[in-house]
Amino acid sequence: MTTSSDSRTPIRLTRVSWETPHVHRFQFEGLDGRPLHAWEAGAHINVYLPNGLVRAYSLCGVPSAAPSCYEIAVKCEASGRGGSAAIHELRVGCELQISAPRNVFALSDTACHALLLGGGIGITPLVAMAHQLHQVGRQFTLAVFARTRESLPLRTILENSAWRHCVSVHLDDEAEPVRPADLIERSPLGCHVYFCGPAGFMEGVQQATKHWSPDRVHFEYFQAPAVSAPVPLTTAEPTARSFNVHLARRNMTLAVPHNQTIAHVLQSAGVPVDTVCEQGICGSCVTPYLEGHPAHKDMCLAESERASNIALCCSRSVSDLLTLDL
């Protein structure tokens, strides 16, 4: 997992494009010509909205070491938590703040072929991956799944990009729709798969790749699944319990009740914790731990990263004391 500084950058909304009746693409430029941070495919930014909400959105433009703008695509979710509705109310010319790009969904440097699978608005980080893979001349296939052609997000990019010959579109209303599992079964030997989409889509791809080596399977949730992934623990001790966290650098110990998150307890004690999704997806609250046995509930850390890091917004502790590098 790679991250950038959490410093905020003032930006201005310079363009809004209607991709579908429910998906808009937003372009931001640095305020008064201020430079934007470099970014790579898979990265997202936190957008600080006028109503006080903070939401993470994947960058879907062309990755660059010196970008002139950032682009995100957002679907307005009527039953969401308010972020998508708020961003759809923005108008060209308004000024906001964003975080530096953070990447928990980076491309592997070792893959001979990349299979990119996107369901609905989940294609946004994969479009950036297609841009980057095309730039460096690496082989890839981008398969996009949507209900209908009219509901296909980022259709203009898919149809007009220099890599459009690498794109296949699969619609639910086709006579014989193709499943992601079909493409996985036919993928080249040694291929890496990258996928993002709604819960049912994610579950299907994970099931189809369960026999693959974990280092070849890469994914990002844009919404936490209804049931958390099994916690990889070696004990049957329940995690819905109270415990203590010790902040090593501050020499401070705090009690975490069974009905509060570590992040909320720390914030209440005046310890700054960056929380955006509060679902273990975006990685903004990931913090190193030094001692103890976490009960990992996140969806953003690889198993190797969990050996020394914990997402404070959702994970808990099996041990009575968990020592954080804070």
C-alpha positions as CSV (number, residue, x, y, z in Angstrom):
1,M,0.0,0.0,0.0
2,T,1.4,3.4,-1.0
3,T,0.2,6.7,0.4
4,S,0.9,10.3,0.0
5,S,0.9,13.3,2.4
6,D,-2.4,14.1,4.0
7,S,-2.0,17.8,3.3
8,R,-4.9,19.5,1.7
9,T,-4.8,21.2,-1.7
10,P,-7.2,24.0,-2.7
11,I,-8.8,23.3,-6.0
12,R,-11.5,24.7,-8.3
13,L,-14.1,22.7,-10.2
14,T,-13.6,23.5,-13.8
15,R,-15.8,21.1,-15.7
16,V,-18.8,18.8,-15.2
17,S,-19.7,16.1,-17.8
18,W,-22.8,14.0,-17.8
19,E,-21.7,10.4,-18.4
20,T,-25.1,8.9,-17.7
21,P,-28.3,10.3,-16.1
22,H,-26.8,9.3,-12.7
23,V,-23.0,9.5,-13.3
24,H,-21.2,12.8,-13.7
25,R,-17.5,13.3,-14.3
26,F,-15.8,16.2,-12.4
27,Q,-12.6,17.9,-13.4
28,F,-10.6,19.9,-10.8
29,E,-7.6,22.2,-11.3
30,G,-5.3,23.7,-8.7
31,L,-6.5,27.0,-7.3
32,D,-4.6,30.0,-8.7
33,G,-2.4,27.7,-10.8
34,R,-1.1,25.8,-7.8
35,P,0.6,22.4,-8.8
36,L,-1.2,19.1,-8.1
37,H,0.5,16.1,-6.6
38,A,1.7,13.3,-8.9
39,W,-0.4,10.1,-9.0
40,E,-0.5,6.6,-10.4
41,A,-3.3,4.4,-11.5
42,G,-5.5,3.1,-8.6
43,A,-5.1,6.2,-6.5
44,H,-8.0,8.1,-4.9
45,I,-8.4,11.6,-3.4
46,N,-10.4,12.7,-0.4
47,V,-12.8,15.5,-1.3
48,Y,-13.8,17.9,1.5
49,L,-17.4,18.9,0.6
50,P,-19.1,22.1,1.6
51,N,-21.6,20.4,3.9
52,G,-18.7,19.0,6.0
53,L,-18.6,15.5,4.6
54,V,-15.4,14.0,3.4
55,R,-15.5,11.3,0.7
56,A,-12.9,9.3,-1.2
57,Y,-13.1,9.0,-5.0
58,S,-10.9,7.2,-7.5
59,L,-9.0,9.3,-10.0
60,C,-10.0,8.2,-13.5
61,G,-7.9,10.5,-15.7
62,V,-4.4,9.9,-17.2
63,P,-1.9,9.3,-14.4
64,S,0.9,11.8,-14.4
65,A,3.9,13.0,-12.5
66,A,2.8,16.6,-13.1
67,P,-0.9,16.6,-13.6
68,S,-2.7,19.7,-14.8
69,C,-6.0,18.5,-13.4
70,Y,-7.7,15.6,-11.6
71,E,-10.8,13.8,-12.8
72,I,-13.3,11.7,-10.8
73,A,-16.6,10.1,-11.8
74,V,-19.3,9.8,-9.2
75,K,-22.7,8.0,-9.3
76,C,-25.5,9.8,-7.4
77,E,-26.8,7.2,-4.9
78,A,-30.2,8.1,-3.6
79,S,-29.8,5.6,-0.7
80,G,-26.2,6.6,0.0
81,R,-24.7,8.5,3.0
82,G,-25.0,11.9,1.4
83,G,-21.6,12.3,-0.2
84,S,-22.6,11.6,-3.8
85,A,-25.7,13.8,-3.6
86,A,-23.6,16.6,-2.2
87,I,-20.9,16.4,-4.9
88,H,-23.6,16.3,-7.6
89,E,-24.8,19.7,-6.3
90,L,-21.4,21.3,-7.0
91,R,-21.2,23.9,-9.8
92,V,-18.4,24.9,-12.1
93,G,-16.3,27.6,-10.4
94,C,-16.8,26.4,-6.8
95,E,-13.7,26.0,-4.7
96,L,-12.9,23.0,-2.5
97,Q,-10.1,21.2,-0.8
98,I,-8.8,17.8,-1.5
99,S,-6.2,15.5,-0.1
100,A,-3.0,14.3,-1.8
101,P,-3.6,11.1,-3.8
102,R,-3.5,7.9,-1.8
103,N,-3.1,4.5,-3.4
104,V,-4.2,1.2,-2.0
105,F,-5.0,-0.4,-5.4
106,A,-1.7,-0.1,-7.3
107,L,-0.7,-2.0,-10.4
108,S,1.8,-4.8,-10.0
109,D,5.1,-4.5,-11.8
110,T,5.4,-8.2,-12.4
111,A,2.3,-9.2,-14.4
112,C,2.7,-10.3,-18.0
113,H,-1.0,-9.5,-18.6
114,A,-3.5,-7.5,-16.6
115,L,-7.2,-8.4,-16.7
116,L,-9.2,-5.4,-15.5
117,L,-12.8,-6.2,-14.5
118,G,-15.1,-3.3,-13.7
119,G,-18.8,-3.4,-12.6
120,G,-20.7,-0.2,-13.0
121,I,-19.1,2.9,-11.5
122,G,-16.4,0.5,-10.2
123,I,-14.6,1.0,-13.6
124,T,-13.2,4.4,-12.5
125,P,-9.8,3.2,-11.1
126,L,-9.6,0.6,-13.9
127,V,-9.8,3.3,-16.6
128,A,-6.8,5.0,-15.0
129,M,-5.0,1.6,-15.0
130,A,-5.8,1.2,-18.7
131,H,-4.3,4.6,-19.4
132,Q,-1.1,3.8,-17.5
133,L,-0.7,0.3,-19.0
134,H,-1.1,1.7,-22.5
135,Q,1.4,4.4,-21.7
136,V,4.1,1.9,-20.8
137,G,3.2,-0.7,-23.5
138,R,2.0,-3.5,-21.2
139,Q,-0.7,-6.0,-22.3
140,F,-4.1,-5.7,-20.7
141,T,-7.8,-6.3,-21.2
142,L,-10.5,-4.1,-19.7
143,A,-13.9,-5.8,-19.4
144,V,-16.7,-3.6,-18.4
145,F,-20.0,-4.9,-17.0
146,A,-23.2,-2.8,-16.9
147,R,-26.9,-3.2,-16.9
148,T,-27.5,-1.4,-20.2
149,R,-25.4,0.6,-22.7
150,E,-27.2,3.8,-21.5
151,S,-26.1,3.2,-18.0
152,L,-22.4,2.5,-18.9
153,P,-20.2,5.0,-17.0
154,L,-17.3,6.7,-18.8
155,R,-18.6,5.5,-22.1
156,T,-17.0,8.4,-24.0
157,I,-13.5,7.4,-22.7
158,L,-14.1,3.7,-23.5
159,E,-15.1,4.4,-27.0
160,N,-12.5,7.1,-27.9
161,S,-9.3,6.2,-26.1
162,A,-6.2,5.0,-27.8
163,W,-6.7,1.7,-26.1
164,R,-10.3,1.1,-27.1
165,H,-9.3,-2.1,-28.9
166,C,-8.5,-3.6,-25.5
167,V,-12.0,-3.0,-24.2
168,S,-14.9,-5.4,-24.1
169,V,-18.4,-4.3,-22.9
170,H,-20.8,-6.8,-21.4
171,L,-24.4,-5.9,-20.7
172,D,-27.1,-7.5,-18.6
173,D,-29.7,-7.1,-21.3
174,E,-27.7,-9.1,-23.9
175,A,-29.2,-12.4,-25.1
176,E,-26.3,-14.4,-23.6
177,P,-24.5,-12.2,-21.2
178,V,-20.8,-12.9,-20.4
179,R,-19.9,-13.4,-16.8
180,P,-16.6,-12.2,-15.2
181,A,-15.9,-15.9,-14.4
182,D,-15.9,-16.7,-18.1
183,L,-13.1,-14.2,-18.8
184,I,-11.1,-15.3,-15.7
185,E,-11.3,-18.9,-17.0
186,R,-9.9,-17.8,-20.4
187,S,-7.2,-15.5,-19.0
188,P,-3.5,-15.9,-20.0
189,L,-1.2,-17.9,-17.8
190,G,0.3,-15.8,-15.1
191,C,-2.3,-13.0,-15.6
192,H,-3.1,-10.6,-12.7
193,V,-6.7,-9.6,-12.2
194,Y,-7.9,-6.2,-10.9
195,F,-11.5,-5.7,-10.1
196,C,-13.9,-3.2,-8.5
197,G,-17.7,-3.0,-8.5
198,P,-20.9,-3.7,-6.5
199,A,-21.1,-6.4,-3.8
200,G,-22.5,-9.2,-6.0
201,F,-20.0,-8.5,-8.7
202,M,-17.1,-8.6,-6.2
203,E,-18.3,-11.8,-4.7
204,G,-18.5,-13.5,-8.1
205,V,-15.0,-12.5,-9.1
206,Q,-13.5,-13.5,-5.7
207,Q,-15.2,-16.9,-6.0
208,A,-13.8,-17.4,-9.5
209,T,-10.3,-16.5,-8.4
210,K,-10.3,-18.4,-5.1
211,H,-7.8,-20.9,-6.5
212,W,-5.4,-18.2,-7.7
213,S,-2.3,-17.1,-5.8
214,P,-3.3,-14.1,-3.7
215,D,-0.5,-12.0,-5.1
216,R,-2.2,-12.2,-8.5
217,V,-5.6,-11.0,-7.2
218,H,-6.1,-7.2,-6.6
219,F,-9.4,-5.5,-5.7
220,E,-10.9,-2.4,-4.2
221,Y,-14.3,-2.0,-2.7
222,F,-16.2,1.2,-3.1
223,Q,-18.7,0.1,-0.5
224,A,-18.2,-2.3,2.4
225,P,-19.9,-5.7,1.9
226,A,-23.0,-6.4,4.0
227,V,-21.1,-9.1,5.9
228,S,-17.4,-8.5,6.7
229,A,-14.8,-10.9,5.5
230,P,-13.8,-13.6,7.9
231,V,-11.2,-12.3,10.5
232,P,-8.0,-14.3,10.1
233,L,-7.5,-15.1,13.8
234,T,-5.9,-18.1,15.5
235,T,-8.2,-17.9,18.5
236,A,-11.9,-18.2,19.0
237,E,-12.0,-15.2,21.4
238,P,-14.8,-12.9,20.4
239,T,-13.9,-9.4,19.1
240,A,-17.1,-7.6,20.1
241,R,-15.6,-6.7,23.4
242,S,-13.8,-3.8,25.1
243,F,-10.0,-3.5,25.2
244,N,-7.3,-0.9,25.7
245,V,-5.0,0.8,23.2
246,H,-1.7,2.2,24.2
247,L,-0.2,5.1,22.1
248,A,3.5,4.5,22.3
249,R,4.7,7.9,21.3
250,R,2.3,9.7,23.6
251,N,2.6,7.2,26.5
252,M,-1.2,7.3,26.7
253,T,-3.6,4.4,27.3
254,L,-7.3,4.6,26.3
255,A,-10.2,2.2,26.8
256,V,-12.1,1.2,23.7
257,P,-15.7,0.2,24.6
258,H,-17.4,-2.6,22.8
259,N,-19.7,-0.2,20.9
260,Q,-17.0,2.4,19.8
261,T,-14.3,2.2,17.2
262,I,-10.6,2.8,18.0
263,A,-10.7,5.9,15.6
264,H,-13.6,7.5,17.5
265,V,-12.0,6.9,20.9
266,L,-8.7,8.5,19.7
267,Q,-10.5,11.4,18.2
268,S,-12.5,12.0,21.4
269,A,-9.2,12.1,23.2
270,G,-7.9,14.8,20.9
271,V,-5.6,12.4,18.8
272,P,-6.0,13.3,15.1
273,V,-7.1,10.3,13.0
274,D,-8.0,10.8,9.4
275,T,-11.3,9.0,8.8
276,V,-13.1,9.2,5.4
277,C,-15.0,6.0,4.5
278,E,-15.3,4.6,8.1
279,Q,-15.8,1.2,6.4
280,G,-12.2,0.0,6.1
281,I,-12.0,0.7,2.4
282,C,-10.0,3.9,1.7
283,G,-7.0,3.3,3.9
284,S,-7.0,6.9,5.3
285,C,-6.9,5.7,9.0
286,V,-4.3,2.9,8.5
287,T,-1.8,3.0,11.4
288,P,1.2,0.8,12.3
289,Y,0.8,-1.2,15.5
290,L,3.7,-2.5,17.6
291,E,2.3,-5.1,20.0
292,G,-0.9,-7.0,20.4
293,H,-3.2,-9.0,18.2
294,P,-5.6,-7.0,16.0
295,A,-8.9,-8.4,14.7
296,H,-8.7,-7.0,11.1
297,K,-12.0,-6.0,9.6
298,D,-10.7,-3.8,6.8
299,M,-11.0,-4.4,3.0
300,C,-7.9,-2.4,2.0
301,L,-4.8,-4.1,3.5
302,A,-3.0,-7.1,2.0
303,E,-2.3,-9.9,4.4
304,S,1.4,-8.9,4.4
305,E,0.5,-5.4,5.4
306,R,-1.8,-6.6,8.2
307,A,1.3,-8.0,10.0
308,S,2.2,-4.4,11.1
309,N,-0.8,-2.2,10.3
310,I,-4.4,-1.8,11.3
311,A,-7.4,0.2,10.0
312,L,-8.6,2.2,13.1
313,C,-12.1,2.9,11.7
314,C,-13.3,-0.7,11.8
315,S,-10.8,-3.2,13.2
316,R,-10.6,-4.3,16.8
317,S,-8.3,-6.3,19.1
318,V,-8.2,-9.9,20.3
319,S,-5.7,-9.0,22.9
320,D,-6.6,-6.9,26.0
321,L,-4.0,-4.3,25.0
322,L,-3.0,-3.1,21.5
323,T,0.0,-0.8,21.2
324,L,-0.1,1.7,18.3
325,D,2.7,3.6,16.8
326,L,1.1,6.9,17.7
